[in-house]
Amino acid sequence: MKLGFFSMPMHPIGSDWRQSLREDREVFILADDTVTLEQVIDKLVIHGSPAKVADGLLAMKQETSDFGTLLYAEVDRTDRTLGRNSMTLMAKKVLPLITA
């Protein structure tokens, strides 16, 4: 699978926009080569105890501003009991901490 990315390149007035685009592309390729799975998980996945998850969501709320809907997403759960327990913890333990 490939990932597409669009960026509006910033370049000095009067300069060759194609050169700026080439330079931007080189930076994106370099960034892609240096990002690890662990870095992505650390930055994008909120997990742990109910208190830790609540802290992570409150930190995201502080960074991004108030959000009206929290979408709980789970993919390819092999153990339905674990999945149900996770959703129950979110509803009964985490949400009260972030809506208080």
N, C-alpha and C positions, 0 to 999 in steps of 0.2 A: 504494500500500500504506500502511496506517495502522499505527501502533505503539500498542499498549495498554500502560498502566502502572498498577500498583496501589501505593498507599502508604498506610500506616496514619497518618492525620493525627494530630498531637499538638496538643491544644488545652487551654487551662486549664479546670480543673474548674469547672462552672457556666456556662461560656461556650457560645455557640451553635455547635455542631459544624458546622452548615451554613455559617456564616461562615468558619470555619477551612478547610473544604473549598474554598470559593470562592477564598480567599487562596492555598491550596496550588496550585490549578489555575492561577491567574495566574502563579505562580512557575514551574511546569512549562512553560507556554506560552512565557514569556520565555526560559527556558533552551533550549527547542527552537529558538527563533528565533535564538539567539546561537551555537549550536554549528555548526562548519564541518566539512566532510568531512576536511580536513587534520587537525583536532584529533582526530577519531575515529580516523583511521589512525595518528596519532602515539601515541595512548593504547592502542589495541586490537590493532594489527598488529605482529608481531615479524618483521622482515625484515633482510636484509643479508648480510654475510659469515658463515661458520660461527661465528667468534668472537663477532661482534656478536649473532647469534641466541642463542648459548649465554649470553652476558651478559644478554640480555633475559629469557630463561627463568629464569636463576638469580635475577635481580631479582624476577621475579614469584613465584618459589618463596619468596623471603625475605619478600615482602609478604603472601602468602596462606597460607603453611605448605606442608609437603611434600604433593605430590599424587602419587597412585599411577599415574595413566595420563596420558600426553600424547597428545592426539588431533591428528593432523596432518590439516588440512582444506585442500582445494584445490578451487576451483570454476571451471568454464568455461575450462580450460586449452586454448588453441588450438594449442600446439606440444607434442606428446607428449614429444619429446626433452627440452625444458626441464623439463617436469613430472617425468620420470624422473630427470633430473640433480638436481633440487631434493630429491626424496625420497632419493636416494643420498647427497647431502651431509648431509641430516638424520641418516640412519642411521649413516654412517661418520665424519662429522666433528663434528657437533653433539652427538649422544647421548654419545659418549665424554667430551666436555668437561663435561657436566652430571651424569654418573653417577660420575665419578672421585672 
